[in-house]
Amino acid sequence: MKNIVILISGRGSNMEAIVRACSEQAWPARIAAVLSSRPDAPGLKFAAAQGIPVGVVDHRHYPDRASFDKALANAIDAHVPDLVVLAGFMRILTPEFVEHYAGRMMNIHPSLLPSFPGLHTHQQALEAGVKVHGASVHFVTAALDHGPIVLQAAIEIGPEDTPETLAARLLPCEHQIYPRAVRWFVEGRLRVKDGVVHVDPPEPQLLIALAASDSPSDSPSDSPSDSANPVDTTGARQ
């Protein structure tokens, strides 16, 4: 039984998706804690309602990034984590912190990495004129929004898309790929060779989801649904 600690800074919709998937799919894991960098993060209420231990390490109480990271690591390690999951955790972490959790910390980023790291990814994609956008689950390294990619989701960009419509169409995909990637980890199915993540036994590591002409069935505030019609690269339903 593996312990998962999830870090949030806000609502934590990806955290909710992971918590639900862990319970409904009976993973060989438990959500040991949900920790936030903000005491007012709405996701803390959801986690507490599920009986999950919650905690706050408020970055405003620390004079610098290093001291905050040390306090955060102490709070995480109290739950003896096998995996640390960043789910909308809006703090840049020091290289020392990242090294401490090397190979056992995941993040999700709303772009097809290595394209468009950082903030405002949907606007970046529109300004670049790319025709495909997406989200990536990756192992965290010291380089911001980089690291071995576990799983990606791709959506087509249409001429009428805005940052808001891309976010609305992409979020249900995030809610599918992040729990899947975490499940692969807790099942011991991931290996990294020469910076590339492999799944054993193999499964598609790309989710092709809504076309630009489709309407999203889920808004950013809704929970994931099969009606998003995702298909993988083999054409099989997810």
C-alpha positions as CSV (number, residue, x, y, z in Angstrom):
1,M,0.0,0.0,0.0
2,K,1.6,3.2,-1.2
3,N,1.1,6.6,0.4
4,I,0.3,9.6,-1.7
5,V,0.6,13.2,-0.5
6,I,-1.1,15.8,-2.7
7,L,-0.2,19.5,-2.7
8,I,-2.7,22.2,-3.7
9,S,-3.0,25.9,-3.6
10,G,-6.6,26.4,-4.7
11,R,-9.7,24.4,-5.5
12,G,-7.7,21.3,-6.5
13,S,-10.0,19.8,-9.1
14,N,-7.2,17.4,-10.2
15,M,-6.8,16.5,-6.6
16,E,-10.5,15.6,-6.5
17,A,-10.2,13.5,-9.6
18,I,-7.3,11.6,-8.1
19,V,-9.0,11.1,-4.7
20,R,-12.2,9.7,-6.5
21,A,-10.2,7.5,-8.8
22,C,-8.2,6.0,-5.9
23,S,-11.3,5.1,-4.1
24,E,-13.5,4.0,-7.0
25,Q,-10.7,1.9,-8.7
26,A,-9.4,0.5,-5.4
27,W,-5.8,1.4,-6.1
28,P,-3.1,-0.2,-3.9
29,A,-2.6,3.2,-2.3
30,R,-4.1,5.7,0.1
31,I,-4.2,9.5,0.0
32,A,-2.2,10.1,3.1
33,A,-2.7,13.9,3.2
34,V,-3.6,16.9,1.2
35,L,-1.4,19.9,2.0
36,S,-1.9,23.5,0.8
37,S,0.2,26.6,0.6
38,R,-2.9,28.7,1.3
39,P,-5.2,28.3,4.3
40,D,-8.2,29.4,2.2
41,A,-7.7,26.8,-0.5
42,P,-11.2,25.4,-1.2
43,G,-9.8,22.0,-1.9
44,L,-9.0,21.5,1.8
45,K,-12.7,21.3,2.5
46,F,-13.2,18.6,0.0
47,A,-10.3,16.5,1.3
48,A,-11.4,16.9,4.9
49,A,-14.9,15.8,3.9
50,Q,-13.4,12.6,2.5
51,G,-11.7,11.9,5.8
52,I,-8.2,12.8,4.4
53,P,-5.8,14.5,6.8
54,V,-5.2,18.1,5.7
55,G,-2.6,20.7,6.5
56,V,-1.4,24.2,5.6
57,V,2.2,25.4,5.1
58,D,1.6,29.1,4.4
59,H,4.4,30.5,2.3
60,R,3.7,34.0,3.7
61,H,5.0,32.9,7.1
62,Y,8.5,32.1,5.8
63,P,11.2,34.7,4.9
64,D,12.5,32.9,1.8
65,R,11.9,30.0,-0.5
66,A,14.4,27.7,1.1
67,S,12.8,28.0,4.6
68,F,9.4,27.4,3.1
69,D,10.5,24.4,1.2
70,K,12.1,22.9,4.4
71,A,8.9,23.3,6.3
72,L,6.9,21.9,3.5
73,A,9.2,18.9,3.2
74,N,8.8,18.2,6.9
75,A,5.1,18.3,6.6
76,I,5.1,16.0,3.7
77,D,7.6,13.5,5.2
78,A,5.5,13.2,8.3
79,H,3.1,11.1,6.1
80,V,5.9,8.9,4.7
81,P,5.0,9.5,1.1
82,D,5.8,7.1,-1.8
83,L,4.6,9.8,-4.2
84,V,4.1,13.5,-4.0
85,V,1.5,14.9,-6.4
86,L,1.4,18.6,-7.4
87,A,-2.2,19.5,-8.2
88,G,-2.4,23.2,-8.9
89,F,0.4,23.9,-6.4
90,M,1.4,27.5,-7.2
91,R,4.9,27.7,-5.8
92,I,8.3,27.3,-7.5
93,L,10.3,24.7,-5.6
94,T,14.0,24.8,-4.9
95,P,16.4,22.3,-6.6
96,E,17.1,20.8,-3.2
97,F,13.4,20.1,-2.5
98,V,13.0,18.6,-6.0
99,E,16.1,16.4,-5.5
100,H,14.7,15.1,-2.2
101,Y,11.7,13.7,-4.1
102,A,13.4,12.8,-7.3
103,G,11.6,10.1,-9.2
104,R,8.6,10.3,-6.8
105,M,7.0,13.7,-7.5
106,M,4.6,14.4,-10.4
107,N,3.1,17.5,-11.8
108,I,0.5,18.3,-14.5
109,H,1.0,21.2,-16.8
110,P,-1.6,22.6,-19.3
111,S,0.5,22.3,-22.4
112,L,2.1,19.7,-24.6
113,L,5.5,20.0,-23.0
114,P,8.2,20.9,-23.7
115,S,6.2,23.6,-25.5
116,F,4.8,26.5,-23.5
117,P,6.2,26.1,-20.0
118,G,5.3,28.7,-17.4
119,L,2.1,30.7,-17.1
120,H,-0.6,31.6,-19.6
121,T,-0.1,28.5,-21.6
122,H,-3.4,28.7,-23.5
123,Q,-2.6,32.3,-24.6
124,Q,0.9,31.2,-25.6
125,A,-0.5,28.4,-27.8
126,L,-3.0,30.8,-29.5
127,E,-0.3,33.4,-30.2
128,A,2.1,30.7,-31.6
129,G,-0.6,29.6,-34.0
130,V,-0.3,25.9,-33.1
131,K,-3.1,23.6,-34.2
132,V,-2.9,21.1,-31.3
133,H,-2.7,22.0,-27.6
134,G,-2.9,19.8,-24.5
135,A,-1.7,18.8,-21.1
136,S,1.2,16.8,-19.8
137,V,1.8,14.7,-16.6
138,H,5.5,14.6,-15.9
139,F,8.0,13.7,-13.2
140,V,9.3,16.9,-11.6
141,T,12.9,18.0,-12.1
142,A,14.7,21.2,-11.1
143,A,13.9,22.8,-14.5
144,L,10.5,24.5,-14.4
145,D,7.8,22.5,-16.1
146,H,10.2,20.0,-17.5
147,G,11.0,16.4,-16.7
148,P,10.2,12.9,-18.1
149,I,6.7,12.9,-19.5
150,V,4.4,10.2,-18.3
151,L,1.2,10.9,-20.2
152,Q,-0.3,13.6,-22.4
153,A,-3.7,14.7,-23.7
154,A,-4.2,16.6,-27.0
155,I,-7.0,18.7,-28.3
156,E,-7.4,20.5,-31.6
157,I,-7.4,24.3,-31.6
158,G,-10.1,25.9,-33.7
159,P,-10.3,29.4,-35.2
160,E,-12.8,30.5,-32.6
161,D,-10.9,29.3,-29.5
162,T,-9.9,31.6,-26.7
163,P,-7.8,30.8,-23.6
164,E,-11.1,30.3,-21.7
165,T,-12.5,27.8,-24.2
166,L,-9.3,25.9,-24.4
167,A,-9.1,25.7,-20.6
168,A,-12.8,24.5,-20.4
169,R,-12.2,21.8,-23.0
170,L,-8.8,20.7,-21.6
171,L,-9.8,20.3,-17.9
172,P,-11.9,17.1,-18.3
173,C,-8.9,15.6,-20.1
174,E,-6.6,16.5,-17.2
175,H,-9.0,14.8,-14.9
176,Q,-8.5,11.6,-16.8
177,I,-4.8,11.6,-17.5
178,Y,-3.6,12.6,-14.1
179,P,-5.3,9.8,-12.1
180,R,-4.2,7.3,-14.8
181,A,-0.6,8.4,-14.5
182,V,-0.7,8.2,-10.7
183,R,-2.3,4.8,-10.8
184,W,0.5,3.5,-13.1
185,F,3.0,4.7,-10.5
186,V,1.3,3.1,-7.5
187,E,1.0,-0.1,-9.5
188,G,4.8,-0.1,-10.1
189,R,4.3,0.1,-13.9
190,L,6.5,3.1,-14.7
191,R,10.2,3.1,-15.6
192,V,12.4,5.9,-16.8
193,K,15.1,5.1,-19.3
194,D,17.3,7.8,-20.8
195,G,14.8,10.4,-19.8
196,V,11.8,8.6,-21.4
197,V,9.0,7.1,-19.4
198,H,7.8,3.7,-20.3
199,V,4.7,1.8,-19.1
200,D,4.9,-1.9,-18.4
201,P,2.9,-3.6,-19.8
202,P,2.5,-0.9,-22.4
203,E,-0.5,1.3,-22.6
204,P,-1.0,4.4,-24.8
205,Q,0.6,7.5,-23.3
206,L,-1.4,9.9,-25.4
207,L,-5.1,10.8,-25.1
208,I,-6.7,12.4,-28.1
209,A,-9.7,14.2,-26.9
210,L,-12.2,16.8,-28.1
211,A,-12.0,18.1,-31.7
212,A,-12.3,21.9,-32.1
213,S,-15.8,21.5,-33.6
214,D,-17.1,19.6,-30.5
215,S,-18.7,21.3,-27.5
216,P,-17.3,20.5,-24.1
217,S,-19.7,18.6,-21.9
218,D,-17.8,19.7,-18.7
219,S,-17.1,23.2,-17.6
220,P,-13.9,23.8,-15.5
221,S,-16.0,23.5,-12.3
222,D,-17.5,20.2,-13.2
223,S,-16.1,16.7,-12.5
224,P,-14.8,14.5,-15.3
225,S,-17.2,12.6,-17.5
226,D,-17.0,9.9,-20.1
227,S,-19.0,12.3,-22.3
228,A,-15.8,14.1,-23.2
229,N,-15.3,11.3,-25.7
230,P,-11.6,10.7,-25.3
231,V,-9.9,8.1,-27.5
232,D,-6.4,6.9,-27.4
233,T,-4.0,6.5,-30.3
234,T,-5.1,3.0,-30.9
235,G,-8.7,4.1,-31.3
236,A,-9.8,2.3,-28.2
237,R,-12.2,4.0,-25.7
238,Q,-10.6,5.2,-22.5
